Amino acid sequence: MQSRSRTHRVVIVLACSLMFLSPARRVEACGGFFCQTIPINQAAEQIIFRTDGTMVTAVVLIQYAGDAQDFSWVLPVPGVPEFELGSALVFNSLEPATRPVFTLETNGEPCADAFDNDNIVFDFSLAPPSSADGAEDSVTVLESLSVGPFLIEVVRSDDPEAMIDWLSENNYDLADRGPELISLYVEEGMNFVAMKLQQDAGAGDVQPLILRYESDEPMIPIRLTAVAADPDMGVLVWLLGDSRAVPLNYPHVIPNYTRLDWYNGSFSAYLSYQTLVTEAMNEAGGRGFATDYAGRDLDVVGQLTTEQSLQAELGFYLDFDDDAEFVAGVFGSFVFPQNQVREIIVRALPGIDPANEFAVYLSPGAMREIFSVEQLAAARTQIADEIRTGIIEPVAATIAVFDGDPYVTRLYTTLSADEMTVDPIFSFNPDLDDQPLERRARLDVDCSVVGTSWTVTLGAGTDRDGEVVIDGTGLPPGFSVPIPVVEQDAFWRTETMSTSGAPVVLVQKSFPMAQVNNEDADRGLCGTGICGAGAATAMIGMMVGMRLMRRRR
């Protein structure tokens, strides 16, 4: 990762999120469709779109880690949007609530002699290896306003060079390819939202932004992201409307679920699904979207963090008679966003060395020694007010985007910089069926005179319900043997979608049944109830127990 300079460098990406999906790396900064410093390792960008006629509402997740004075965020938009603060807490609930679920039904048992208890092998694999001054005159500031911690200007120009100069003069350094890509949107008549933090705001105050604007379809200006995108950067989008959402100018891609890790639990399957989608997109031409979920059957709003729960949390601490205890309680709360709460308390009770913040703000006694009774009383009022306006009201505003029980579609893809040449556009198609959240498969195991054999059959949610895709001998995967490496393409079908009618199939693969021979594979402990995804844990426990018994002897 390049070191961050004091210069306001702009990274052109959507939002940093889902960091558990990739190896941990220090994140310097990330904003919306632009953000500061490069490069950033991001597992998925997250954005919610809702359409009501020609009105589009976009909720963009913004995460940032860095100095507040270095934060900058630029977004091309049609027209002049209306702005409102959103809440990351809603994204934190929405993502797992709409995440695909993978269920493997297992029938039968291997033959007893398939196990060699003297040769215990632990396999922790989750998935198969992945194969100028003059500029001011020609740039118009259409609107200037403050929204929560943000200072926002909506600007436009018919002259690409003038727009580039204005951004540079206002400390938006666009990196090497930035000017070239900014020019594309100027030539297409787009305006730009240019945003920084207010003087008294801290980095922890950065939160999602809600934008409402007139447009025919939701669109992600992904071309700008090419400036600093990591290879296979994820894009995760929810679309709310009257029916299932579709990508209009990207293919729809259905992965080959034969290659999924069905065998080590739903979470491992989901991790392997992310890899599978990346490989499927790369094989299908580099661009496309997979549908994670599409339907009305989920109570999405019921699973989101609510305004009422946050009001109750605040009310609990407001019942404390002692002002210092109120501050300590709020500071230690795990319900409110901790970065935001820290910034709020630091503003209300300033002057504490950051290294000592936990020791002071979690200790009523320490605060009473440092601050006067009057300071603590004033801080109580200020903190409560900022929690209401900066945390609770944005949650209510974000949940309001889901009013009316809209149809929810979740689409996912990964893109590298050289693939970000077309901005994805979305619409809705009432003629399409739902995509269930759950994908199912069945593992049938049989013991006969010739030994253990097994098959894998894809089920509901995979578009290949009832197809037997693997025929195996020996121990089946999940019984302490590696998951099968299936030499097949990562995508099953690509198709184009439109606003009506069935998809038009571009390519549909016909795969022969995969043959897997595990008869000579390293074998683990099973046959006595210690099988499947928990085998390694159980075996470790047994080995530790035997060692303890030997010591006691």
Secondary structure, 3 states (H helix, E strand, C coil): CCCCCCCCEEECCCCCCCHHHCCCCCCCCCCCCCEECCCCCCCCEEEEEEEECCEEEEEECCCCCCCHHHCCEEEEECCCCEEEECCHHHHHHHHHHCCCEEEEEEECCCCHHHCCCCCCCCCCCCCCCCCCCCHHHHCEEEEEEEECCEEEEEEECCCHHHHHHHHHHCCCECCCCHHHHHHHHHHCCCEEEEEEECCCCCHHHCCCEEEEEECCCCECCHHHHHHCCCCCEEEEEEEEECCEEEECCCCEEEECHHHCCCCCCHHHHHHHHHHHHHHHHHHCCCCCEEEEEEECCCCCHHHCCCHHHHHHHHHHHHCCCCHHHHHHHHHCCCCCCHHHHHHHHHHHCCCCCHHHHHHHHCCHHHHHHHCCHHHHHHHHHHHHHHHHHHHHHHHHHHHHCCCCCCEEEEEEEEECHHHCCCCCEEEEECCCCCECCEEEEEEEEEEECCEEEEEEEECCCCCCCCCEEEEEEECCCCCCCCCCCCCCCCEEEEEECCCCCCCEEEEECCCCCEEEEECCCCCCCCCCCCCHHHHHHHHHHHHHHHHHHHHHC
